[in-house]
Amino acid sequence: MMTEIAPRIIVDEKVRFGKPIIKGTRVPVDLVLAKLAAGMTYEEVMRDYDLAKEDILASLEYASQQLANEEIKSIG
């Protein structure tokens, strides 16, 4: 079953083990982020994975929201 968890971002238990992917593709959000972190440009990611700029921006927004909602607990 496919569930949209953010604009342009879905999870589908049958695709990529249920990891967040770009809607309409099999491209995982974490792959997009890793490629950008490794120094690829938006244009290179768009060309290599057949994505739109909006897909990349949606991946960044999704990651930002996940970090913003992360709760860190001190142990000790």
LOPAZA-119560 format. One record per atom (N, C-alpha, C, O, CB): x, y, z; residue in three letters. Coordinates in steps of 0.1 Angstrom, whole numbers, plus 5000, padded with zeros to 4 digits. Glycine has a CB too. Layout:
XYZAla...
//
This chain:
500849885000Met500050005000Met500950125000Met501850135008Met499150005012Met500650224991Met501350344990Met500750454999Met499550475000Met501450394976Met501650525006Thr501250635015Thr502050755013Thr503350745013Thr501350595030Thr501450865010Glu502250995008Glu502451045022Glu501551075029Glu501451094999Glu503751065025Ile504151115039Ile504551255039Ile504751315049Ile505251025044Ile504751315027Ala505151455025Ala504851485010Ala504751385002Ala506651485029Ala504751605007Pro504551634992Pro505751574984Pro506851594986Pro504551794990Pro505351494974Arg506251424965Arg506951314971Arg507751254964Arg507151524959Arg506751284984Ile507451174990Ile506451064995Ile505451095001Ile508251225003Ile506750944991Ile505850834995Ile506650715001Ile507850715001Ile505050784983Ile505850635008Val506450505012Val505450395007Val504250415006Val506550495028Val506050285002Asp505350174997Asp506050055001Asp507250034997Asp505150184981Asp505449965009Glu506149855015Glu506649755004Glu507549675007Glu505149775023Glu506249774992Lys506649684981Lys507849744973Lys508449684964Lys505549654971Lys508249864976Val509249934969Val510349984979Val510050054989Val508750064961Val511549934977Arg512749974985Arg512549955000Arg512950035008Arg513050124982Arg511849835003Phe511649795017Phe510849895025Phe511049905037Phe512949765023Phe510049975019Gly509250075026Gly509950205029Gly509450285037Gly508750015038Gly511150225024Lys511850345026Lys511250465019Lys510550435008Lys513350335022Lys511350585024Pro510750705016Pro511450715002Pro512650715001Pro510950835024Pro510550724992Ile511050744979Ile510350864972Ile509350914977Ile510750614970Ile510850904961Ile510251014953Ile509050954946Ile509150854939Ile511251084943Ile507951014948Lys506650974941Lys506850954926Lys507351034920Lys505551064944Lys506350834921Gly506450804907Gly507850744903Gly508050724891Gly506150924899Gly508650724913Thr510050664910Thr510350554920Thr509450524928Thr511150774910Thr511450494918Arg511950404928Arg513250464935Arg514050394941Arg512350264922Arg513350594934Val514550664939Val514350704954Val513450784957Val514850794931Val515150644963Pro515050674977Pro515450814981Pro516450864975Pro515750574986Pro514750874990Val515151014995Val516551015000Val517351104997Val514151065006Val516950915007Asp518350915013Asp519350905002Asp520450955004Asp518450795022Asp519050844991Leu520050844980Leu520250984974Leu521351024971Leu519550744968Leu519151054972Val519251194967Val520051274977Val520951354972Val517751254966Val519851264990Leu520551345000Leu522051305000Leu522851395001Leu519951325013Leu522351174999Ala523751134998Ala524451184986Ala525651224987Ala523750974999Ala523851184975Lys524451234963Lys524751384964Lys525851424960Lys523551204950Lys523851454969Leu524051604971Leu525151624981Leu526051714979Leu522751674976Leu525151544992Ala526251555002Ala527551524997Ala528551575001Ala525851475014Ala527651434987Ala528851394981Ala529351494971Ala530451484965Ala528751254974Ala528551594968Gly529051704959Gly528351714946Gly528751794938Gly530451684957Gly527451624943Met526751624930Met525851754930Met525351794940Met525851504927Met525751814918Thr524851934917Thr523351884915Thr523151764912Thr525252014905Thr522451974917Tyr521051944914Tyr520951884900Tyr520251784898Tyr520152064916Tyr521551954891Glu521451914877Glu521951774874Glu521351694867Glu522152014868Glu523051734881Glu523551604879Glu522651494885Glu522351394879Glu524951594886Glu522051524897Val521151434903Val519851424894Val519351314892Val520751484917Val519451534889Met518251534881Met518451454868Met517551374864Met517851674877Met519551464862Arg519951394850Arg520051244852Arg519551164845Arg521151454843Arg520851214863Asp521251074865Asp520050994870Asp519950874868Asp522251064876Asp519051054877Tyr517950984883Tyr516551024877Tyr515550984882Tyr517951004898Tyr516551104866Asp515351144860Asp514351214869Asp513251174870Asp514751034852Asp514851304877Leu514051374887Leu513851524883Leu514651574875Leu514751374901Leu512851584889Ala512651734887Ala513351804899Ala513551744909Ala511151764886Ala513551934897Lys514152004908Lys513252004920Lys513752004931Lys514352154903Lys511952004918Glu510951994929Glu511151864937Glu510851864949Glu509552004923Glu511551754930Asp511751634937Asp512951644947Asp512951594958Asp512051514927Asp513951714942Ile515151734951Ile514851824963Ile515151794974Ile516351794943Ile514051934960Leu513652024970Leu512751954980Leu512851984992Leu512952144964Leu511851864975Ala511051794984Ala511851704993Ala511451685005Ala509951714976Ala512851644988Ser513751554996Ser514451635007Ser514551585019Ser514751484987Ser514951755004Leu515551835014Leu514551885024Leu514951885036Leu516251955007Leu513451915020Glu512351965030Glu511951845039Glu511851865051Glu511152015022Glu511851725033Tyr511451615041Tyr512551585052Tyr512251565064Tyr511251485032Tyr513851585048Ala514951565057Ala514951675068Ala515151645079Ala516251565049Ala514751795064Ser514751905073Ser513651885084Ser513851905096Ser514552035066Ser512451845079Gln511351825089Gln511651705098Gln511251715110Gln510051795081Gln512251605093Gln512651485102Gln513551535112Gln513451485124Gln513151375093Gln514551605109Leu515551655119Leu514951755129Leu515251755141Leu516751725112Leu514051835124Ala513351935133Ala512551865143Ala512351915154Ala512552025125Ala511951745139Asn511051675149Asn511851575157Asn511251505166Asn510051605141Asn513151555154Glu513951465162Glu514151505176Glu514351615179Glu515351445155Glu513951405185Glu514151435200Glu515351365205Glu515551245203Glu512851385207Glu516251445210Ile517551395215Ile517351385231Ile517051475237Ile518751485211Ile517651265236Lys517651245250Lys518951225256Lys519751135251Lys516651135254Lys519351295266Ser520651275273Ser520651155282Ser519651125289Ser521051405281Ser521651075280Ile521750955289Ile522950975298Ile524051015294Ile521950825281Ile522750965311Gly523850975320Gly523651065332Gly524451085340Gly524951025313Gly
//
